[in-house]
Structures are given as structure tokens and as C-alpha cells.
């Protein structure tokens, strides 16, 4: 496994054998549609017993079910069987160039590669080359670690971003894609559109990728690009999707590392994690807000608690109700506020309105809302919060009895790197790279055991 000190690694990838139906093999990231079990039921009906990554993942919609342990055991057994039966075939070391068509983009370019977990730290204040962009909730890691600790292979839905405005890393590979060996070219299930994958193992191309990554990682160029001093570590790879999955891989590696001597640690497969690298400047990358829906609450009581919470935290807060979503949106579009005031639209059964929070402590609206929701959940274990892609889903779920939905604004993708470099990690679930159906579909795998 070829490594460089930036953390980029040339992996040995596993792909399904040629007789596998890839339209049933590839399913969307397990952390999507977590409040829509009907989506996953449809996937199960489509796949049935065919070889599929569905049988190798635990959709998070099922995380709180009593049979979770049984599911994990079955997942690990399936992985072993797929290796023994030749369902998964070892490829020679190389990257995979991805060209993904989504519902909103004709092309989104990516590079499947491995990253060195020794170069990654998700903790607050991290200055490592590979870094989280949002807060990591440690309580969310154990079930993911549980899956990985006995798993012979990994499947990535992790997408990491590079800030490459001159398009020096991935785009040159894309320009020569017609000369590369095509590995797959398929439609994706359930509205995921289309994906093509190409083998990237020519020494000259691989060398060019490493050279371009090294230039992005040059400390002097980094300081000039972001106008920062030398006390800021180079941020090269920013985790865009799958933050908790990468954090789980890191935690698993730290456990494995304790059992190895220094020589064994150098190339142990668990030290690395498979990801898809995407340029934040790619036209196919669109940042979407991640909205919130709160379950098991009384909407009017929640609003009263919100006003009290912000007041107790030296912010002035109030809300206004409107006859319809259209009236609310019109009011929102015409309201000018200072940067220290955040407006949070909400919807519930019979209530539509805006919460105004003045003198906020957070730079972003999502941080203002999340602080209250975290407090709310800490006071009542029956209250649940889910993170939702798409305003229509928020409206549908938020207007059900006992629920409330909150709509959040989008973050400018070009502000991401500088914000993380200067301010540290963002509030969790600040942004999403596209809607749920645009997320990464599982295709490539990699062995993580000796």
C-alpha cells in the first residue's frame, strides 16, 4: 500500500465479480432516510437475496431495534462469505475515478482512495491534515465501532473534500477517462441516477495525483491561500459526509494499534480508511441544509421552552405565527436583520412561524438552533431529533401530531475550509453535500484485516 505524508494512500480495492448485478449491489449510504423506513423496505424488496451491499451494512433506521446485535452478526458473516465465495474480487493497487450523475448534476467527479488514520483527528482544536468539519458525537460511535471491530472488509460512504480551485488533482484524471479501463457503468436504484467508475493505476497518473496533493499541502502556499499564520496546521482533507463513520474507523484503529508493535503498525490495513475524495469546486457538489424534526413534543410548550432557553443564555427571543407557509416565507424574505440575529422557520400541526433570536452566541443559525435542541433532549429522554434532507420531508414529518420541523439555511460551500481553519469544527449536521438520493452509493470495498 503506497503512502505519502499527506495521508493519501493508494489502496487495494475489492470489487464484485463480473456476474454480480451491480444495480442490486449498490445501495445508498446507511445514514440516509432514517425517518423513512418505507425507503429501506423498498430496497429490501428490490434486492431480496441477491448479492448486495445491503447485506453488509446496518441502515441506521434500524439502530434502535432490539435485533441490532443479530443484524451485526449477520453482516459480518455475509462479508466473510462474500470473500470466500468470490463475490468480492481483489484488484491490484490503484485509485478509482468516479463520474456520478445525480438528480441535480450531470456530473460529479470523485476519486476513491484510502486515507491514513494517523493523519486524522476529529477532536476539537485538531490541526491534522485530515479533519472533521462538524462536531463528533461520541455517543454515536459505539454501534459503528461494533460493526467494524469484527468486519473483514469496509464499505465507504465517506466523502472528503479538497480545496483545489485550479482543479489539479481529480480533473486531469477526468479529462483522460476515455483512456482508462472502465470498471462499471450502471444506473443506481431508487432515484440515485447513474455512476461510472474507472481504474486509475498507471504510474504516471498516480504520480501526478500525489504531486498535486503535495502542492495543496505545502505550508507556505496554505498560509498564503487562507491568510493564516504558521500556527494553523494544513487542512488538506475536510470530511464532508460520513464524519462518524471515519471517526469509528479511527477509534477501531486505536484499539487495534495497542496490540501491535511499531513495525506491525506501519502497514496494518485497519490503519487506513477508504473514502471518496471530491473537489469542493466541482460543479456537481452542491451544499444543502440539513433540517431538523423534533418528535414527541407539544409544539406550544416547545416554543415556550425555546424562548426561556435563549433568555437564560443572554439572548432575546420571540416568535411570530402565520396563516400559511407562503405567508411565513414572504415575511422571511422581506426581513432584514443584523448578523447577531437569527431567524428559524418552523412548522407543526396547526402552527407555522418564525423564531427570532437576538444577540446570538453562534455564528451560524444552525448553531443557535442546535444548542436549544441539545438542551431539550437532555431534559427529556422521550424527545427525539432527526436530521432531514429536503424541505418537503420536513413539512410532511413536522406537521404530524406531536412533531415540529425546523428549516435551516444553506451554507456557502466556498466558505467551508476557511471557516473550519479559523473557527474550528462547525455545529453537527450543518450542511449536506446534496439531497439523500445524491449521497454516495456503496460499490468498492477493502479488506481491513490481515
Residue pairs with C-beta under 8 A, 6 or more apart in sequence:
1 9
1 10
1 11
1 12
1 93
1 114
1 267
1 269
1 272
2 9
2 10
2 93
2 206
3 9
3 10
3 116
4 210
4 213
4 214
5 119
6 119
6 129
6 213
6 214
6 217
6 236
7 115
7 116
7 118
7 119
7 120
7 129
7 130
7 236
7 237
8 113
8 114
8 115
8 116
8 209
8 210
8 213
9 113
9 114
9 115
9 116
9 272
10 93
10 94
10 95
10 113
10 114
10 206
11 93
11 94
11 95
11 112
11 113
11 114
11 272
11 274
11 446
12 90
12 91
12 92
12 93
12 446
12 447
13 91
13 94
13 96
13 112
13 274
13 444
13 445
13 446
14 83
14 88
14 89
14 90
14 91
14 153
14 444
14 445
14 446
14 447
15 88
15 89
15 91
15 183
15 184
15 443
15 444
15 445
16 22
16 25
16 51
16 87
16 88
16 89
16 443
17 86
17 87
17 88
17 89
20 51
20 87
21 50
21 51
22 184
22 186
22 443
23 186
23 187
23 188
23 189
24 46
24 47
24 50
24 51
24 52
24 189
25 50
25 51
25 52
25 53
25 442
25 443
26 53
26 186
26 188
26 189
26 192
26 195
26 441
26 442
26 443
27 43
27 47
27 52
27 53
27 54
27 57
27 189
27 441
27 442
28 157
28 188
28 190
28 192
28 436
28 437
28 439
28 440
28 441
28 442
29 157
29 241
29 242
29 439
29 440
29 441
29 442
30 57
30 58
30 59
30 60
30 157
31 60
31 157
31 242
31 244
31 245
32 39
32 389
32 436
32 439
33 39
33 40
33 59
33 61
33 436
34 59
34 60
34 61
34 386
34 387
35 61
35 293
35 386
35 388
35 393
35 397
36 61
36 393
37 61
39 190
40 59
40 61
40 62
42 190
43 54
43 189
43 190
44 54
46 189
46 190
47 54
47 55
51 82
51 87
53 155
53 442
53 443
55 74
55 75
55 78
56 75
56 78
56 79
56 82
56 153
56 155
56 442
56 445
57 75
57 155
57 442
58 68
58 71
58 72
58 75
58 143
58 147
62 68
62 71
63 143
65 71
68 143
72 143
72 146
72 147
72 150
75 147
75 151
76 147
76 150
76 151
76 152
79 151
79 152
79 153
80 152
81 87
82 88
82 153
83 152
83 153
83 447
88 153
88 445
90 447
91 199
92 201
93 201
94 199
94 200
94 201
94 206
95 111
95 112
95 113
95 173
95 200
95 201
95 206
95 209
96 111
96 112
96 183
96 197
96 198
96 199
96 200
96 444
97 109
97 110
97 111
97 112
97 170
97 173
97 174
97 177
97 180
97 197
97 198
97 200
98 108
98 109
98 110
98 111
98 112
98 195
98 196
98 197
98 276
99 107
99 108
99 109
99 174
99 177
99 195
99 196
99 197
99 198
100 107
100 108
100 109
100 110
100 193
100 194
100 195
100 196
100 284
101 107
101 108
101 193
101 194
101 195
102 108
102 192
102 193
102 284
102 434
102 437
102 438
103 191
103 193
103 435
103 437
103 438
104 286
104 434
104 435
104 438
105 283
105 284
105 285
105 286
105 434
105 438
106 284
107 283
107 284
108 278
108 282
108 283
108 284
108 285
108 438
109 170
109 171
109 174
109 278
109 279
109 282
109 284
110 159
110 170
110 276
110 277
110 278
111 169
111 170
111 173
111 200
111 209
111 276
111 277
111 278
112 156
112 197
112 274
112 275
112 276
112 277
112 444
113 274
113 275
113 276
113 277
114 272
114 273
114 274
114 275
114 446
115 130
115 160
115 237
115 272
115 273
115 275
116 130
116 271
116 272
117 249
117 250
117 253
117 271
117 272
117 273
118 271
119 128
119 129
119 130
120 128
120 129
120 130
120 131
120 237
120 246
120 250
120 273
121 127
121 128
121 130
121 131
121 250
122 131
122 132
122 136
122 239
122 243
122 246
122 247
122 250
123 136
124 135
124 424
124 425
125 424
126 132
126 233
127 232
127 233
128 233
129 217
129 233
129 234
129 235
129 236
129 237
130 160
130 236
130 237
130 239
131 235
131 237
131 238
131 239
131 420
131 425
132 239
132 243
132 246
132 247
132 425
133 161
133 238
133 239
133 240
133 243
133 416
133 420
133 425
133 426
133 430
134 239
134 243
134 425
134 426
134 427
134 428
134 429
134 430
135 425
135 426
135 427
135 428
136 243
136 244
136 247
136 425
136 428
137 244
137 428
140 244
141 244
141 247
141 248
141 251
144 244
144 245
144 248
145 248
145 251
145 252
145 255
147 248
148 154
148 248
148 249
148 252
148 448
149 252
149 255
151 448
152 447
152 448
152 449
153 445
153 446
153 447
153 448
154 249
154 273
154 274
154 445
154 446
154 448
155 274
155 442
155 444
155 445
156 242
156 245
156 273
156 274
156 275
156 276
156 440
156 442
156 444
156 446
157 241
157 242
157 245
157 439
157 440
157 442
158 239
158 241
158 242
158 245
158 246
158 273
158 274
158 275
158 276
158 440
159 239
159 240
159 241
159 242
159 275
159 276
159 277
159 278
159 433
159 440
160 237
160 238
160 239
160 240
160 275
160 276
160 277
160 278
161 237
161 238
161 239
161 240
161 277
161 278
161 279
161 280
161 285
161 416
161 417
162 169
162 213
162 216
162 236
162 237
162 238
162 277
162 278
162 279
162 280
163 216
163 225
163 238
163 279
163 280
163 281
163 416
163 417
164 170
164 212
164 216
164 279
164 280
164 281
165 281
167 279
167 281
168 212
168 215
168 216
169 209
169 212
169 213
169 216
169 277
169 279
170 277
170 278
170 279
170 282
171 279
172 205
172 208
172 212
173 180
173 200
173 205
173 209
176 205
177 198
180 198
180 199
180 200
180 202
181 198
181 199
182 196
182 197
182 198
183 197
183 198
183 199
184 195
184 196
184 197
184 443
185 195
185 196
185 197
186 194
186 195
187 193
187 194
188 194
188 195
188 441
190 437
191 437
192 437
192 438
192 441
193 437
195 441
195 443
197 443
197 444
200 206
200 209
213 236
215 221
216 222
216 236
217 234
217 236
218 234
219 230
219 234
222 228
222 232
222 234
222 235
223 229
223 230
223 232
226 232
226 417
226 418
226 421
226 422
228 421
228 422
232 421
235 417
235 420
235 421
237 275
237 277
238 280
238 416
238 417
238 420
239 246
240 278
240 280
240 433
241 432
241 433
241 439
241 440
242 275
242 440
246 273
246 275
249 270
249 273
250 273
252 270
253 270
253 271
256 268
256 270
256 271
257 265
257 268
257 271
260 268
265 271
268 450
269 446
269 447
269 448
269 449
269 450
270 448
270 449
272 446
272 448
274 444
274 445
274 446
276 440
278 285
278 433
279 285
280 413
280 414
280 416
280 417
281 414
285 413
285 433
285 434
286 413
286 433
286 434
286 438
287 410
287 411
287 412
287 413
287 416
287 431
287 432
287 433
288 389
288 410
288 431
288 432
288 433
288 434
288 435
289 366
289 407
289 408
289 409
289 410
289 411
289 431
289 432
290 366
290 387
290 388
290 389
290 408
290 429
290 430
290 431
290 432
291 387
291 388
291 389
291 390
291 391
291 393
291 394
291 405
291 406
291 407
291 408
292 369
292 370
292 373
292 385
292 386
292 387
292 388
292 394
292 405
292 406
292 408
292 429
293 385
293 386
293 388
293 394
293 397
293 398
293 403
293 404
293 405
293 406
294 302
294 373
294 376
294 383
294 384
294 385
294 403
294 404
294 405
294 406
295 383
295 384
295 385
295 386
295 402
295 403
296 382
296 383
296 384
296 402
297 376
297 383
297 402
297 403
297 404
298 402
299 348
299 349
299 350
299 351
299 404
300 351
302 376
302 404
303 319
303 346
303 351
303 355
305 372
305 376
306 317
306 319
306 355
306 372
307 317
307 318
307 319
309 317
309 372
309 375
309 376
310 316
310 317
310 357
310 372
311 317
313 361
313 371
314 359
314 361
315 357
315 358
315 359
315 360
315 361
316 357
316 358
316 359
317 355
317 356
317 357
317 358
318 355
318 356
319 346
319 353
319 354
319 355
319 356
320 331
320 353
320 354
320 356
321 351
321 352
321 353
322 328
322 331
322 352
322 353
322 354
323 352
324 352
325 347
325 352
325 395
327 352
328 345
328 352
328 353
328 354
329 345
331 354
332 343
332 345
332 354
335 343
337 343
337 356
340 358
340 359
340 360
341 356
341 357
341 358
341 359
341 360
342 356
342 357
342 360
342 362
342 365
342 368
342 369
343 354
343 355
343 356
343 357
343 365
344 354
344 355
344 357
344 365
344 368
344 369
344 406
344 407
344 408
345 353
345 354
345 406
345 407
346 352
346 353
346 354
346 355
346 398
346 404
346 405
346 406
346 407
347 394
347 395
347 398
347 399
347 404
347 405
347 407
348 398
348 399
348 403
348 404
348 405
349 399
349 400
349 401
349 403
351 404
357 368
360 367
360 368
361 367
361 368
361 371
362 368
362 371
362 427
363 419
363 423
364 411
364 426
364 427
364 430
365 408
365 409
366 408
366 426
366 427
366 429
366 430
367 426
367 427
367 430
369 406
369 408
370 427
370 428
370 429
373 385
376 383
376 385
377 383
377 384
377 385
386 397
387 429
388 394
388 397
388 405
389 432
389 435
389 436
390 435
390 436
391 407
394 405
394 406
394 407
395 405
397 403
397 405
398 404
398 405
398 406
399 405
410 431
411 426
411 430
411 431
413 431
416 431
419 426
420 426
433 439
